[in-house]
Amino acid sequence: MVRPSLSPCRWLLRNKEFLMPARVLIIDDEENIRQMLRLTLETAEYEVGEAGDGMEAFAILGGDPAWNVILLDQRLPIMEGTEVLRRIIVLAPQARVVMMTAFASVELAVQAMKLGATDFLRKPLTPEIVRNAVVAALGAVKDHEKADTRSVTMNGFTILSSLDIAKQPNERRFMVRRPNGQEQEVVVEIAPEARDSAERIMPGATIDEDLWTTQAEIFLSDFIWNDGDVPHSGRLVLRGIDRNLLEQLARPKGKK
């Protein structure tokens, strides 16, 4: 029998960082928001720091970059959150950055992911959403080359992939990872009125099935963004189509 080179206790003593509470830095210009986040996180036994704007955060990170998670508000004085994010990636490359906002869209969330954010939360926040987001961030893949760049995480939920559509062409099945790491299948049903709507917008146009997959994923993303959860039934019904998406991806009649 092969014996371990170190006992668990000795291993922990040599790797003391595993005994330390995770460190979370809050960057938000609203003091009441910072207080709520601090109370939520300290109750969960995290070490918490605060900054009221990007410049204060840079000063903290310049002297002490060893933060595990950074909660970053998008609307800050002097410099917006996405610009602060660009600097944080340089100052604290190991940190997982979770963006927060009450004024953004799924499109901004996608932009933040491309810049290096781990998650994007919609305000107002509940203590459960905050705790879930921090737990999910701590378990997230930091190396963006290893991460699936096509996936977007919002409110701690990640849409991992679309599944086989061959059996049910009017359904799109997605696997969604919850903040606790569990995965759940969600079905988006494409109702007949959605296809009728596409025909009315672009009569005779050729619409690839991939377009419906994209529309279904956007629809599911919007639901998670607005509700902070997946549908309890595991099912959504798509009854329309985004006109801009249709005009971008569909082929008008007579064109190949």
N, C-alpha and C positions, 0 to 999 in steps of 0.2 A: 504494500500500500504506500502511495506517495504521500508524504507528510507535508503540510503547508510550511513554507519557509518562515512565516510569522503567524502567531496567533492573532485572532481578530482584535484583541485588546492592544497588542503591540503594534499591529498595523494602524489602528486608529491613533495611537500615540505618535507614530511617525508621520501621520497625515492629519495634522491637527485642524486643517481647514474644514474637514468633514464634521468636526465637533462644533464648529462655530455656526451661529444662526446666519441665514442668508441676509445680505444687506440690500436695502431698497432705497433709492434716492427719488424723492418726489420733486418734480419741477412744475409748478403751477403758480400763477400770480394771485389766485384767490385764496386768502388765508383760511377761510372756512372749509374749502375743499381740501387743503393740505391737512388741516386738523382732522377731518373725517378719515382721510386716507391713513394718516399716522395712527389714529386710534384703532382702525381696522387691522392694520398690519402689525402693530405692537401687540395687540390682543392675540394675534396668531404667532407671536414670538419671533418676528423679524426685527432686525436692527434697521432703524429708519433715519434718513436725513432729509433735509428740505432745502429748496432753492426757489426764489420767487420769480426768476427770469433766467434767460440763457446765460447772461454774463456771470451771474452768481453761481450758476451750475458749473461753468467752465473753471471758475476759481476753485470750487470744491474738487472737481475732477483733476485739475492740474496738480493739486497737492496730494490727492488720495483717489487714484483711479480704480481701486479695487471694490467696485460695486457690482453685485450680481444682476440686479434688475433696476431699470430706470423707468419711472412713470412720467411721461412727458406730455404736457398739454400742447395742443396745436396752436391755440391763440394766446400768444405771449406778447408783452410789450417789447419794443426795440427789435426783436427778431422772432419770426414765426417758428413754430415747432419743427417743420421740415428742415429749416436751415440749421436750427440747433442740433437736430439729428445728424446732419452731415458732420458737424464738429465732434459730436459725441463718439461717432464711429472711430474717429482718429484718436481721441483722448482716452477712451475706455473701450477698446475693441472687443474685450471679452464680455461686456455687459449686454444683457438682453433689453432692448428698448421697447416699451409698450406705449403707444401713442394714445391720447385721450382727446375727445372733442365733442361738442354739442352741435357743431355747425358744418360737419363734413359729409361726404358721400362715399359710396363704395369706391368710386374712382380715386379719391384721395387716399383711401386705405391701400389700394393697389400701388399707388405711387410711393407711399411710405414703406411698403414691403420691399419695393425695388431698391429703395435707399438703404435698407438694412433693418427696418423695424421688425419685431417679432410678432406683434399683435396690435390691434387697433380697437379701442373701446369707445363706445358711444355714451356720452353723458346724458342724463344723470346716471351715476353709478350706484349700484347697491354693494354692500359689503361682500355679498356672495360673489358677484361678478369680479370684484377686485381681487379677492382671495383666489378665485379660480384662475384669473389671468396671470397672477404671479406664479402659481403652481405650474401652469402650462408653460410659462416663459422659462422657468428654471429647468424644465425638461425638454426644451426646444433644442433643435440642432442649430448651433451657432455658425458652423461652416456653411456659407451660402452655396459653395460649390457642391456640397453633399445634399443640401436641402432641395426639395422640389420647388423650383422657382415659379412653377405655374400655380401653386397653391397659395391661397390668401387666408390669413387668420384674422377673424373679427370676433370680439367679445369672447375670446378664448376658444372659439370653434374653428376648425380647419376643414375645408372641403378638400378631401384627398384625391379623389378620382371619380370619373364617370365610368359606370360599368357597362357591360354588353347590352346593346339596344336591339339586337337582332330578333329576339323573341317577341318583344312588345314595342313596335315602332312608335306608338303614341305615349310611351313612357320613357323617362330618363331616370336612371338609378344612380345615386351618388353615395359614396362612403364619406361620412363626416366624423372627425375625431373630436370628442368632447374635451373640455378642459382637464378632466380627470384621466384622460388617456383612453377611455373606452371609445369604441367605434360603433356607429349606428348607421344603418342604411336609410336613406330618405328617397322617396319616389316622387318625381314631379310628373304629373299627368298632363299631356298636351291635349286640351279640350278641342273639339271640332271648331268652336267659335274662334280659337286662336288661329287655326289654319285659314278659316274663312276671312279673318281680319287681314292676314297677309295677302290673300288673293285680292281683296278690295283695294289695298294700298298699292300693290304692283300686279295688276292683272296679267296672267300668263307667264309671270316670272318663274325661273327655275330656282327652287329653294332646296339647297342641300340639307340633308338630315343633320349635318354638323352645325348648321345655323340654329336648329332647334335645340341641340345640345348646349350651345353657348347661351341661348336665351333662357333655357331652364336653369343653368348654373347661375346666371345673373339674378334670376327670380329667387332662387334659394338664398343667394348671398344677401339680397335685399331683405328677405325675411329674417335671417339671422342678425343682420345689422339693426333692424327696427325692433325686433322682439328679444334679442339677446339669448336666443335659444333656438333649437330646431323644433319643428312641429311635433306636438306630443303624439299625434297619430302616425307620424313618420311619412306623411303624404301631403303634397300640395297640388293644387290644380291651376295650371297656367291657362288663362282665358284670353290673352292678348299677346301682342308682340311689339317690341320697341321699334318704332318707325326708322330711327337713325341706324340701328343695327341691320334692319332689313335692307335699307338702301345701300349700306356698305357692302354687305355680303351676298345678297341675292343677285342673280344674273337676269337682267331684263329680257323680255321676250325677243327672240331673234338673235341674241348674243350667246356665244359659246365661251 
